[in-house]
Amino acid sequence: MSLIDHLQSGATTVCRCWAVTRRDGWVRGFTDHDRDLSFEGVTFRAETGLSARALVQATGLSVDNTEAMGALSDAAVTEADITAGRFDGAEVRAWLVNWADPADRMLRFAGTLGEMRRVGGAFHAELRGLTQALNRPQGRTYQTMCSAVLGDGACRFDTGRAGYFTQVAVEQVEEGRVLRWSELTTFEPSWFERGLFRVLSGAAEGLVSLVKRDRFVAGLREVELWEGLRADLVPGDLVRLEAGCDKRWTTCRAKFDNLLNFRGFPDIPGEDWLVSTPLSAGQADGGSLLR
């Protein structure tokens, strides 16, 4: 019997199941049924007491949305993980399932996690449909600076190349945002500015931040992050620093030797040319204004 026939029978045995896949590869299943279910290689746990509001769907490009609620649990969704942002942008799939025969099911929702809130020992998670991605700007922007992200498919630079990253244990940390080392001197000042800071071990493992400032202060190398990590970072934790790029063509050529993949337009006229007037003196032969 198909799920449609089962629903039309008048006596149903259905429940909802959700599978959450975080960007770090963590996968968990949840269900509002009173016992665990398994399918598609995922075990959907019942002990979280998860429930959901009605799913709002429409034709066209409007975003499908709903909300899931459940109890915080050390074995599933923890308050520390939510605070650290580990669930931000996680992939979500939701099914209507015949719990008497889990093979008889229907995918009702696919999308990502939006805003997550913690209220009274429970979490509330907003679910956003696949059309949410269409809200992002598309296409290229004509600007002097490079539009690529260092190391992505457009840039093609290997950020794992020797000399462009380092892995080192934390020596000093202040407010989870300012780090200092006494012997990290092999890289030039500002080498890691605008680069990535990745945590490889400890309570903040897997978290990533951007480097705001990289300089030497009183004989120590000081690296300041744009935003403090939302998990504890302590001396001894292993971190990775990757070289940063200010997206200028001179940096692309001199620092990375990657000018062939530069995705900016350094010769495009700026806004000042819109209000410029002809000069009464000098050479006016129609040649390049940038020579």
N, C-alpha and C positions, 0 to 999 in steps of 0.2 A: 504494500500500500504506500502511495506517495504521501508526502507531508500535506499536500493540498487535500487529498482524500481523507487523510486522518483528521484535519481541521474541520472538514465538512461532516464528519461522522457524529458530532455532537458530544462525544466523550473523548477528551483529549488528554494526552500525557506529554505536555511540552514544557520546556524551560528555555532560558536564555544562557548562552555561553559567550565569553569574551576571551580573546587571546591578545596579550600585550607583548610587543617585541620592542625593547629599547634599542637605542643606537649602539650600545656597547655589546649587543648580542644576547642580553638577558631575555628569556622568554618565560612567561607564566600564563596559565589559564585560570579563569574564574567562572563560576556558575551560580545562579540563584536557586539551583536545585538543592535538595537536602543530602545528596551524596555525590561523590566524585564521578566524573565522566571522562572518557578518553577517545580522541579521534584526531586524525592528521598529525600524529606524533606528539600531541600535547595532552597533558592531564589537566582537566579543569577542576579546580579545587572548590569545595563547598564551604570550607570552614571560615571563609572571609565574610560570609553573610552579604554578598554583593547583591545589589538590586539596581534597577535602572528606570528612568523615566521614559515616557513615550518617545519614539523616534519620529522626528519631524522630517519629512521628505517632500520634495516638490520637483516638478519638471523644470527644464531650463537649466540655468547655471547657478541657481541659488544653492547655498551650502547646506547639506544635510547636517542636522545636529541633534544631540541628545545629551544625557548626563548619566554617569554611573556613580553609585555610592557604595561604600563598603567600610568595614572596620580596619583600622591600622593593625598590622600584624608583623612580628619579626620574621615570619616565614614567607610573607608575601610583599605587601606594600608597607614600607616603614616610613615614619616621619622624617628620619634622617635622609633617606633617599629622595623624598619629595623636596625637602629643603635644599639639598645639594643640586637639584635640577636634573637628576638622572632620568626622570620620566618625561622631560620636555621633548615634545615632538615625536614621542614613541608611536609606532604603528599599532593600530587597533583593528581587529576584526570581530564582528559579533554575529552569532547565528541564533536562529530559532530551531530548537532541537527536540526531537521526540526522544525523551530520556529512556523509554522502553526499547528503542532501537536507534542509537546515535547515528547510524548510517543514514537515517531518514531526517535530513536537516536542510535548512535554507540559510544562505548567507544574507543577512539583512543590512549589514553596515560594514564599510571599510573606510578607514581614514586615519586620523592622528589624534593624539591627546592634545587638548588645548590647556586652558587654565585649570590648575589643581589647587584645591583649598583643603585645609585641615580644620575640622570643627568637632570639638568634643570627642576626641579619640577616634574620629572617622575621617575619611577622605571623600571629597566630591570632585569628580573629574569631568570636565567638559569634553565631549567628543566632536570632532569636526570632520566633515566628509571630504572626499577626494577633490571636490571642486574648490576647496579652500586654497589649493596651490595656484589656482588661476588668478588669485588676488595679488600675486607678486608681479612686479614690473617685468616685462619681457623685452627682448631685443637689446641691441648695443646702444651705448651712449657715446656720442662724439665729444671727447674731452682730451685734454693734453695728458692726463694721467692714465696709467694702464688700468683697464677694467677687469683684468684677470686676478685670481687669487693665487698667491705663490704656491706652486706645486700642483695646481688643478689641471684639467685636461687642456685648457687653453694655454696656460703658462708652460707646462711640460717640464718644469725644472724639478730635478730629483732632490728633495729636501733631506734625503738620507745620505747625500754625498759627504764625504769626509771634509771637515772644515766648516760645515754649515749647520752643525748641531753638536750638542754635548749632553751627556747624561751624567748627573752628579747628585750626590746626597745633599739634602738641605742642611746648612750649618746654622744660620740664624734666620728667624722669621718674625715679622712684626705685623700684628693684626691680620694675618693670613694674606697680606697683600705686598709687603716689602720684604725681600730676601737679600741676604748678604753672604758673600763668600770671601775667604781670605786668600785663596790660591787660584781662583778662576781668572787667570790673567793672560791666557794665550790668545784671547779674542780682542779685537779692537773695541774701544768704547763705542756704544750705540749699535754694536753688531746685532744685538737681539731685539732692538726697538721695533715694534710693530710685528714681531714674530710670535710664535705660539709657545705657550708654557703648558706642558702636559705632566700630569702626576701619574707616576708608574707604580707606586706602592703606598700603603697606608690607608687611613680612613677616607682620604680624598682620591683614591685610585680611580683613574678613568676621567677625571675632570680636566677641562681645558680652559685656559684663559689667554688673554692677549697681553703682551708686554707693552707698557706705556713708556717706561724709561729704563735705560741701561747705561750706567756710568760708574766711575770710580769715586768713592767718597772716603777720605781719611785712610787710604790704603786698602779699602775693601771694595769689591765689586758689588754694586747695589742694583738689583733688578726690581722695578716697581710694576705691579700689574694694574691694568685699568680698573678691574673690579676684583674685590677679594673673593676667594673661593668660599663656597657655601658648605664647606666641610673642614674639619680640623686638619691642618698641615703642621707637622712637628719636625724638629731636627732629626735627621736619619732617614726621612722619606726620600725615595728616589724620584727625581724629576728629570724632564727632558726640555732643553731650551733649543728652539729652532731659529735660525737667522730670519730677520725681518726685512721687509721691502717697503720703501716709501712710494713705490709705483711711478717713479720718475725714470725717463729713458736713460739718463746718465747712470743711475744706480743699476738698472738692468744690464747695461753694457759693462760697467766697471766692476761691480760686485758679483754679478752672477754670470756674466758672459752669455747672456740669453737674449740678445737684442732681436734675433730673428723671430722670436715669439712675443715680442712686445705688443700689447693690445691697446695702446693709446695712440693719440694723434698729436705728437709734440709740435708740429708745424701749423696746427690750426690757429687762425687768428683769434685773439681774445676779444673781450667786450670793448676794450679801449679803441679798437679799430672802427667800431660803429660810430664813434664821435670824433674821429680824427679828421683833420682838414689838410688840404694840399699845402705843401711847403713852398714858400716863395723863392727859396734858395736850395741849392743842392742838386744832385743828379736825379732826374725823373725819366728813366729809360724803359720803364715797364718790367724791370728785373725783380728778383726776389727781394722782399722786404726784410728777410731774416739773414742776409749775408753779413 
